[in-house]
Amino acid sequence: MFQTFDTPADPSKGAARIALLRAELVRLGLAGFICPRADEYQGEYVPASAERLLWLTGFSGSAGTAVVLAAEAAIFVDGRYTLQVRSEVDTSVLEPVSIDETPVYDWLKVRLKAGDRLGYDPALHTMASVKRLSEAVRAAGGTLVPVAHNPIDAVWADRPAPPTGRVSLQPIDYAGEAAADKLARIAKAIGVAKAAAAVLTQPDSIAWAFNIRGSDVPHTPLPLSHAILTAEGRPSLFIDGRKLGNAERATLEELADVREPAELGSALDRLGVAGGGVMVDPAWVSAAIASRLTASGARLIEADDPCRLPKAIKNAAEIAGSRAAHLRDGVALARFLAWVDTEALIGGVDEIAACEALERFRSETGERLDGERGRLLDVSFDTISGAGPNGAIVHYHSSRATNRPLDRDSLFLVDSGAQYRDGTTDVTRTIAIGTPSAEMRDRFTRVLKGMIAIAAARFPAGTTGHQLDVLARMSLWSAGLDYMHGTGHGIGSYLSVHEGPQNISKRASVALEPGMIISDEPGYYKTGHWGIRIENLVLVTPPEPIEGGDRPMLGFETLTLAPIDRRLIETKLLTRAELDWIDAYHARVDAALAPHLNEAERHWLKAATAPL
């Protein structure tokens, strides 16, 4: 299994650990400390050695921030985690705060007193976040103080060692472009920006640029590392040498100077001494790196990470790999959904059993269809397997303590994904166990209408996800309903399951371009009862003319191949165009998957994809 069902959170330890931190803060002369859920690479997944927020508070979500002051403490989470956080932290010690309603900065302005010194670890905060923190602390009359050594590390007695996961080379058949050519492209972009160099701090950018993958963090094949790319001359890659085998080192040394992480500081100093402009992405580069560059005399050029957009626009080989990955993933999902329909009604299936079965189907199916190419290398995130009320927790993680059976006349939400060498998948289906209520069918169909509205959209070049987001919400809004998460996120190519810069949300600002892969996943959640989400991955397609139109329009190709539960569809809420879309999608799913299923599974699929 690539996932476990142990409970990492332990609210009972929060009070003692926060007391230890407070004692350390007194020793350092600090009035408080801010602890983000981040490491120095600012990734979604962090190694065990960097799980400071989890250790301190018990909160196991992928995003959050704690602020510990002498007399009070709070933990800030977004809309995905407002329910989860209350079950994982000691709320008598930590006040859960919705960051959507009260940002950390606003909270600090009210809580800090004149003269207070608030500590922070500059390696764990970005340039942009430190700027906003400084403004908030200054407005309260306090001082934001960088610490040389994280005070949590000082009291974390059994902190794990940093990871040394083995690096692998991503074959050109899957990467679609040689690393040398990618690096040359980026070097040209650095020169166009009038910079001498760019500092890369995101491991997924480095993995893409050098055609390597790693194994330092769960579920995302990242090699934790830094890199300096230059407009002229050789790049430098700063990575623990223990991660490299002979072949990997030889390949990388043809491309770059391979250095140990401890050498990064002196390399940053040399950039400053050289006097050229240095590109840094303020949304991702740590304040520690930015400060070191500035102190050495470097002229910072604030710009987007030069790898993010090229990485997001998939080439032909990456698109072909994604299609192949989704076909085998669809076969595994069909086998799983058929299994759920049979076993859940018999009884005895719970959330964990469903997780285990789905991972087993993916593992068996991938190798059977495509051999080594199809081998399941990991899940792309911990499966969200939510029965009944647990399905209403957006980022729920089933544990031995919370595990629920799939009860009759309820809903089961399963959001899962896989990592294959040729592609990353992410798919959500909501399944009726027994007979769904009229309310369930109504809400499900409104979510489905939103998903179809995105999938069928045509839009001009320059359109952002912000402009499309409303399409997914209109049917819900018309009934006085909504959901608190984004509608879609970018997807990597055997990389991050959540990849920028593209997304579909109320705040999305990046134009969608052909070759981008993005999720389409509206939802609805009835707290304490059930949750609904339907998710397909879609590929942005090149502009094509529309008959009678004045200009060509981009669109989406749906990559995910999995039945949508017909039992939950209220057809009277659908337009003829929406009915036609569902029938056409199901016909495509049946044609693609049926040849790879046994007779019983084909029979199930035929019924599950029958025309409405």
Secondary structure, DSSP 8 states (H G I E B T S, - for coil): ----------GGGHHHHHHHHHHHHHHHT-SEEEEES--TT--SS--GGG-HHHHHH---SSS-EEEEESS-EEEEE-TTSTTHHHHHS-TTTSEEEETTTS-HHHHHHHH--TT-EEEE-TTSSBHHHHHHHHHHHHHTT-EEEE-SS-HHHHH-TT---------EE--HHHH-S-HHHHHHHHHHHHHHTT-SEEEE--HHHHHHHHTEE--SSSSS-----EEEEESSS--EEE--GGG--HHHHHHHHHHSEEE-GGGHHHHHHHHHHHT-EEEE-TTTSBHHHHHHHHHTT-EEEE---TTHHHHHS--HHHHHHHHHHHHHHHHHHHHHHHHHHHHHHHS--BHHHHHHHHHHHHHHHHHHHHGGGG---EESS--EEEEGGGGGSTT----TTT--B--TTEEEEEEE-EEETTEE--EEEEEEES---HHHHHHHHHHHHHHHHHHT--B-TT-BHHHHHHHHHHHHHTTT---SS-SEEE--SSS-SSEEEEEESTT--SB--TT-EEEE--EEEETTTEEEE-BEEEEEEEEE--TT-SS-EEEEEE-------GGG--GGGS-HHHHHHHHHHHHHHHHHHGGGS-HHHHHHHHHHT---
